[in-house]
Amino acid sequence: MIPNSDVSPRPLKAAILAAGQQSITGDGAPWNGVPIVLQTLGDRKIVDYVIRNALRLVAPEDLYIIVSQPQDEAQRCLWDVDASCPYHYVVQEKQLGTGHAVLQLAPLLKDFDGDLLILYADTPLFRLNSIRGLLNRHRLKQAHLTLLSAVVDRPLPYGRIIRDAAGRIMDIIEETDASPEVREIRELNVGAYVAQARALFPALQTLPPSLLDGEYRLTDCAHRLIHAGMRVESYQIYDQDEVLGINNRDDLEQATFILQKRLYRPRRTEEQNMIAFGTGGWRAIIGEGFTMHNVRRLSQALANEITRRGEEKRGVLIGYDRRFLSDRAAEAAAEVFAGNNITVTLLREDAPTPLITYATALVNAAYGLAFTASHNPPEWNGLKVFRSDGSLLLDDETRQIEAEANALRFEDVVKIDLDLALEAGIVKRRDFTNEYVDAVEALIDLDAIREAGLKVIVDPMYGVGQLTMGIILTEARCRVTFINERHDPLFGGRSPAPNLDALRMLVTHVRNEGYDLGLATDGDADRIAIVDEQGEYVTVNDILLLLYWYLRAVRGERGGVVRNLATTHLLDRLAAHFGEPCYETPVGFKHITAAMVAHNALLGGESSGGLTIRGHILGKDGIFAAALVVEMLARTRKKISELLQHVYAITGRLYAEEDGIRATPEMRIVIPRRIKALAQEHEHAPIRLGDYPVVSISELDGTKFLLENDNWALLRFSGTEPLLRLFAEADSAEKAKELIESLKALVSA
């Protein structure tokens, strides 16, 4: 039997010490006549953060807020809560210290045989897990009092924790009482306690006042408990940001900065098991954010919206790729929608995202779902959600859905078993391969390709592009070879992103075996990459140039072009050559398709590999793009390298460079501030990136510095990964590299 294993939690109540009226200005008066704890921090009052943490641990009727005003005034004027709020407001009429404040609870808790959690209203940054750790350690150690501690690397005005050789707490010495030697101790008592009420109140009642200021201190109470032979323990926190107490404006500004950092901490959403949409849908690490519980919560939120709109009979269409758990997630989602009386069309096998997009629009589903993390590493999975026309949900829609999903509990999800749903017919399996292939082939000149007799090699990167691509190219009579086509949820041990480093095998095959063209698609086949007849990797910027030229000059189609702000400005030059407009959008293909619809544009694309044309789906399609490239070679009877030189003769040359820096939480706050300060410093003189003057700055998405002659440089935080992306395009490759280095210097200054 394990000793002391009976550590079931004792009853818990919480107290928040909010009676102090310290000045936030340092001159003895509250700032704007408002006490510190009622100042605004972020989107709420300082004390509200403390109350929120407390209410996640105790019921409202077990929360006591110790104030210096009469109860009705505190409740009505200061705390701004409903008169029926069950919190208890306890008045400390004289400000005689923290121990005296807690002692005001003694008459109310004289019969309470449990633990009392004590928090300070002006220390709002403790994480909930830190307080839970404090409570858990207190119970496991069966301590009489447990305090929160931290080892810090900078001097702070907190009590120092004194330990004996065995590591037991011997004393807590306040900053004002500490000798120079004691002040060198870096383990601090940071201001949160949990104590057995039956041990705490007798100690407080016999506590003498401090000889220094006459106050009754909680730390002195800890000292008395130790010397009475009772057990005093500590729980250590490791994030030094948590220990900040707010006593002045500088502290408030620093606390605001810390809260902003937390919003952008790279793994925050996974740690808190929250659903958060980025530019291309919801993506998370499998087993952390991507769990079946979150899949079901998100499906329930979508089902709720369908039910509110009365679109149950339109139903949903659900597909998935080859990633680990994609098929299981699709089935889990189907069970939830069926449980909500919403008809489900579930694809029979893994499928490309563009096929799912096409099928969603074909059946006019209320929503289409594609379980995929696109080109992310194998440990990720996620979900793309499409509207009935096949376009991705816009930002306001995803914000609403994610907020509702995150508020749902396990018991809020309604579902039925898949076998019952299939038997009842509310879930039906279906295959759309033929319909999708027919739709692509209807837009492609198969006869021209058949006459060309092209030799093509394709790398689907272990993803879902092989079947549909193989059918199209085979029916076009291409001599087609596939590599890396087998099912591998680890994608060969790399990210299924078709960049040059990942396509070395494809390059080698093209060079050694005389192929006319090498094609690649990413994991879910909505992005494209190509290798020319010489084995040279062709950038997506150049692919967009070639295809827009081909559609406009050879096919004779009219219309402008849409690109995101990280894509080549040579498209602008080419569009101007044809007398057509070019439209710039933020990153995210949903913005591309929205602009295409708004302006009836001919082509839309982005440098990361996605494109579509007018009349096709409202989403990226790597399979269609690949077929269009093959058609271009067949109809022009020219090689890729020859076509590029022809287009460059029209547009001139710009050289692109791209890099990325691991994004820390601080960078997301500091860098925009730095750029804003830079703009203010150069209000009457041009900003320069290295040796080059900035003509203007765009903040459409990130910060884009526009230079002369269509040169530009862009800083943008990724919406799907913890990265700061750096882009530049310039008259020479050397200048583009210089601009990237200038961006790095700017962010690291």
Secondary structure in CASP SS format (residue, H / E / C, confidence):
PFRMAT SS
TARGET T0000
AUTHOR 0000-0000-0000
METHOD secondary structure of the structure
MODEL  1
M C 1.00
I C 1.00
P C 1.00
N C 1.00
S C 1.00
D C 1.00
V C 1.00
S C 1.00
P C 1.00
R C 1.00
P C 1.00
L E 1.00
K E 1.00
A E 1.00
A E 1.00
I E 1.00
L E 1.00
A C 1.00
A C 1.00
G C 1.00
Q C 1.00
Q C 1.00
S C 1.00
I C 1.00
T C 1.00
G C 1.00
D C 1.00
G C 1.00
A C 1.00
P C 1.00
W E 1.00
N C 1.00
G C 1.00
V E 1.00
P C 1.00
I H 1.00
V H 1.00
L H 1.00
Q C 1.00
T E 1.00
L E 1.00
G C 1.00
D C 1.00
R E 1.00
K E 1.00
I H 1.00
V H 1.00
D H 1.00
Y H 1.00
V H 1.00
I H 1.00
R H 1.00
N H 1.00
A H 1.00
L H 1.00
R C 1.00
L C 1.00
V C 1.00
A C 1.00
P H 1.00
E H 1.00
D H 1.00
L E 1.00
Y E 1.00
I E 1.00
I E 1.00
V E 1.00
S C 1.00
Q C 1.00
P C 1.00
Q H 1.00
D H 1.00
E H 1.00
A H 1.00
Q H 1.00
R H 1.00
C H 1.00
L H 1.00
W C 1.00
D C 1.00
V C 1.00
D C 1.00
A C 1.00
S C 1.00
C C 1.00
P C 1.00
Y C 1.00
H E 1.00
Y E 1.00
V E 1.00
V E 1.00
Q C 1.00
E C 1.00
K C 1.00
Q C 1.00
L C 1.00
G C 1.00
T H 1.00
G H 1.00
H H 1.00
A H 1.00
V H 1.00
L H 1.00
Q C 1.00
L C 1.00
A C 1.00
P C 1.00
L C 1.00
L C 1.00
K C 1.00
D C 1.00
F C 1.00
D C 1.00
G C 1.00
D E 1.00
L E 1.00
L E 1.00
I E 1.00
L E 1.00
Y E 1.00
A C 1.00
D C 1.00
T C 1.00
P C 1.00
L C 1.00
F C 1.00
R C 1.00
L H 1.00
N H 1.00
S H 1.00
I H 1.00
R H 1.00
G H 1.00
L H 1.00
L H 1.00
N H 1.00
R H 1.00
H H 1.00
R H 1.00
L H 1.00
K C 1.00
Q C 1.00
A C 1.00
H C 1.00
L E 1.00
T E 1.00
L E 1.00
L E 1.00
S E 1.00
A E 1.00
V E 1.00
V C 1.00
D C 1.00
R C 1.00
P C 1.00
L C 1.00
P C 1.00
Y C 1.00
G E 1.00
R E 1.00
I E 1.00
I E 1.00
R E 1.00
D C 1.00
A C 1.00
A C 1.00
G C 1.00
R C 1.00
I E 1.00
M E 1.00
D E 1.00
I E 1.00
I E 1.00
E C 1.00
E H 1.00
T H 1.00
D H 1.00
A C 1.00
S C 1.00
P H 1.00
E H 1.00
V H 1.00
R H 1.00
E C 1.00
I C 1.00
R C 1.00
E E 1.00
L E 1.00
N E 1.00
V E 1.00
G E 1.00
A E 1.00
Y E 1.00
V E 1.00
A E 1.00
Q E 1.00
A H 1.00
R H 1.00
A H 1.00
L H 1.00
F H 1.00
P H 1.00
A H 1.00
L H 1.00
Q H 1.00
T C 1.00
L C 1.00
P C 1.00
P C 1.00
S C 1.00
L C 1.00
L C 1.00
D C 1.00
G C 1.00
E C 1.00
Y C 1.00
R C 1.00
L H 1.00
T H 1.00
D H 1.00
C H 1.00
A H 1.00
H H 1.00
R H 1.00
L H 1.00
I H 1.00
H H 1.00
A C 1.00
G C 1.00
M C 1.00
R C 1.00
V E 1.00
E E 1.00
S E 1.00
Y E 1.00
Q E 1.00
I E 1.00
Y C 1.00
D C 1.00
Q H 1.00
D H 1.00
E H 1.00
V H 1.00
L C 1.00
G C 1.00
I C 1.00
N C 1.00
N C 1.00
R H 1.00
D H 1.00
D H 1.00
L H 1.00
E H 1.00
Q H 1.00
A H 1.00
T H 1.00
F H 1.00
I H 1.00
L H 1.00
Q H 1.00
K H 1.00
R H 1.00
L H 1.00
Y C 1.00
R C 1.00
P C 1.00
R C 1.00
R H 1.00
T H 1.00
E H 1.00
E H 1.00
Q C 1.00
N C 1.00
M C 1.00
I C 1.00
A C 1.00
F E 1.00
G E 1.00
T C 1.00
G C 1.00
G E 1.00
W E 1.00
R E 1.00
A E 1.00
I E 1.00
I E 1.00
G C 1.00
E C 1.00
G C 1.00
F E 1.00
T C 1.00
M H 1.00
H H 1.00
N H 1.00
V H 1.00
R H 1.00
R H 1.00
L H 1.00
S H 1.00
Q H 1.00
A H 1.00
L H 1.00
A H 1.00
N H 1.00
E H 1.00
I H 1.00
T H 1.00
R H 1.00
R H 1.00
G C 1.00
E C 1.00
E C 1.00
K C 1.00
R C 1.00
G C 1.00
V E 1.00
L E 1.00
I E 1.00
G E 1.00
Y E 1.00
D C 1.00
R C 1.00
R C 1.00
F C 1.00
L C 1.00
S H 1.00
D H 1.00
R H 1.00
A H 1.00
A H 1.00
E H 1.00
A H 1.00
A H 1.00
A H 1.00
E H 1.00
V H 1.00
F H 1.00
A H 1.00
G H 1.00
N C 1.00
N C 1.00
I C 1.00
T C 1.00
V E 1.00
T E 1.00
L E 1.00
L E 1.00
R C 1.00
E C 1.00
D C 1.00
A C 1.00
P C 1.00
T H 1.00
P H 1.00
L H 1.00
I H 1.00
T H 1.00
Y H 1.00
A H 1.00
T H 1.00
A H 1.00
L H 1.00
V H 1.00
N C 1.00
A C 1.00
A C 1.00
Y E 1.00
G E 1.00
L E 1.00
A E 1.00
F E 1.00
T C 1.00
A C 1.00
S C 1.00
H C 1.00
N C 1.00
P C 1.00
P C 1.00
E C 1.00
W E 1.00
N E 1.00
G E 1.00
L E 1.00
K E 1.00
V E 1.00
F E 1.00
R C 1.00
S C 1.00
D C 1.00
G C 1.00
S C 1.00
L E 1.00
L C 1.00
L C 1.00
D H 1.00
D H 1.00
E H 1.00
T H 1.00
R H 1.00
Q H 1.00
I H 1.00
E H 1.00
A H 1.00
E H 1.00
A H 1.00
N H 1.00
A H 1.00
L C 1.00
R C 1.00
F H 1.00
E H 1.00
D H 1.00
V C 1.00
V C 1.00
K C 1.00
I C 1.00
D C 1.00
L H 1.00
D H 1.00
L H 1.00
A H 1.00
L H 1.00
E H 1.00
A H 1.00
G C 1.00
I C 1.00
V E 1.00
K E 1.00
R E 1.00
R E 1.00
D C 1.00
F C 1.00
T H 1.00
N H 1.00
E H 1.00
Y H 1.00
V H 1.00
D H 1.00
A H 1.00
V H 1.00
E H 1.00
A H 1.00
L C 1.00
I C 1.00
D C 1.00
L H 1.00
D H 1.00
A H 1.00
I H 1.00
R H 1.00
E H 1.00
A H 1.00
G C 1.00
L C 1.00
K E 1.00
V E 1.00
I E 1.00
V E 1.00
D E 1.00
P C 1.00
M C 1.00
Y C 1.00
G C 1.00
V C 1.00
G C 1.00
Q H 1.00
L H 1.00
T H 1.00
M H 1.00
G H 1.00
I H 1.00
I H 1.00
L H 1.00
T H 1.00
E H 1.00
A C 1.00
R C 1.00
C C 1.00
R E 1.00
V E 1.00
T E 1.00
F E 1.00
I C 1.00
N C 1.00
E C 1.00
R C 1.00
H C 1.00
D C 1.00
P C 1.00
L C 1.00
F H 1.00
G H 1.00
G H 1.00
R C 1.00
S C 1.00
P C 1.00
A C 1.00
P C 1.00
N C 1.00
L C 1.00
D H 1.00
A H 1.00
L H 1.00
R H 1.00
M H 1.00
L H 1.00
V H 1.00
T H 1.00
H H 1.00
V H 1.00
R H 1.00
N H 1.00
E H 1.00
G C 1.00
Y C 1.00
D C 1.00
L E 1.00
G E 1.00
L E 1.00
A E 1.00
T E 1.00
D C 1.00
G C 1.00
D C 1.00
A C 1.00
D C 1.00
R C 1.00
I E 1.00
A E 1.00
I E 1.00
V E 1.00
D C 1.00
E C 1.00
Q C 1.00
G C 1.00
E C 1.00
Y E 1.00
V E 1.00
T C 1.00
V H 1.00
N H 1.00
D H 1.00
I H 1.00
L H 1.00
L H 1.00
L H 1.00
L H 1.00
Y H 1.00
W H 1.00
Y H 1.00
L H 1.00
R H 1.00
A H 1.00
V H 1.00
R C 1.00
G C 1.00
E C 1.00
R C 1.00
G C 1.00
G C 1.00
V E 1.00
V E 1.00
R E 1.00
N E 1.00
L C 1.00
A C 1.00
T C 1.00
T C 1.00
H C 1.00
L H 1.00
L H 1.00
D H 1.00
R H 1.00
L H 1.00
A H 1.00
A H 1.00
H H 1.00
F C 1.00
G C 1.00
E C 1.00
P C 1.00
C E 1.00
Y E 1.00
E E 1.00
T E 1.00
P C 1.00
V C 1.00
G C 1.00
F H 1.00
K H 1.00
H H 1.00
I H 1.00
T H 1.00
A H 1.00
A H 1.00
M H 1.00
V H 1.00
A H 1.00
H H 1.00
N C 1.00
A C 1.00
L C 1.00
L E 1.00
G E 1.00
G E 1.00
E C 1.00
S C 1.00
S C 1.00
G C 1.00
G C 1.00
L E 1.00
T E 1.00
I E 1.00
R C 1.00
G C 1.00
H C 1.00
I C 1.00
L C 1.00
G C 1.00
K C 1.00
D C 1.00
G H 1.00
I H 1.00
F H 1.00
A H 1.00
A H 1.00
A H 1.00
L H 1.00
V H 1.00
V H 1.00
E H 1.00
M H 1.00
L H 1.00
A H 1.00
R H 1.00
T H 1.00
R C 1.00
K C 1.00
K C 1.00
I H 1.00
S H 1.00
E H 1.00
L H 1.00
L H 1.00
Q H 1.00
H H 1.00
V H 1.00
Y H 1.00
A H 1.00
I H 1.00
T H 1.00
G C 1.00
R C 1.00
L C 1.00
Y E 1.00
A E 1.00
E E 1.00
E E 1.00
D E 1.00
G E 1.00
I E 1.00
R E 1.00
A C 1.00
T C 1.00
P H 1.00
E H 1.00
M H 1.00
R H 1.00
I H 1.00
V H 1.00
I H 1.00
P H 1.00
R H 1.00
R H 1.00
I H 1.00
K H 1.00
A H 1.00
L H 1.00
A H 1.00
Q H 1.00
E H 1.00
H C 1.00
E C 1.00
H C 1.00
A C 1.00
P C 1.00
I C 1.00
R E 1.00
L E 1.00
G C 1.00
D C 1.00
Y E 1.00
P E 1.00
V C 1.00
V C 1.00
S E 1.00
I E 1.00
S E 1.00
E C 1.00
L C 1.00
D C 1.00
G C 1.00
T E 1.00
K E 1.00
F E 1.00
L E 1.00
L C 1.00
E C 1.00
N C 1.00
D C 1.00
N C 1.00
W E 1.00
A E 1.00
L E 1.00
L E 1.00
R E 1.00
F E 1.00
S C 1.00
G C 1.00
T C 1.00
E C 1.00
P C 1.00
L E 1.00
L E 1.00
R E 1.00
L E 1.00
F E 1.00
A E 1.00
E E 1.00
A E 1.00
D C 1.00
S C 1.00
A H 1.00
E H 1.00
K H 1.00
A H 1.00
K H 1.00
E H 1.00
L H 1.00
I H 1.00
E H 1.00
S H 1.00
L H 1.00
K H 1.00
A H 1.00
L H 1.00
V H 1.00
S H 1.00
A C 1.00
END
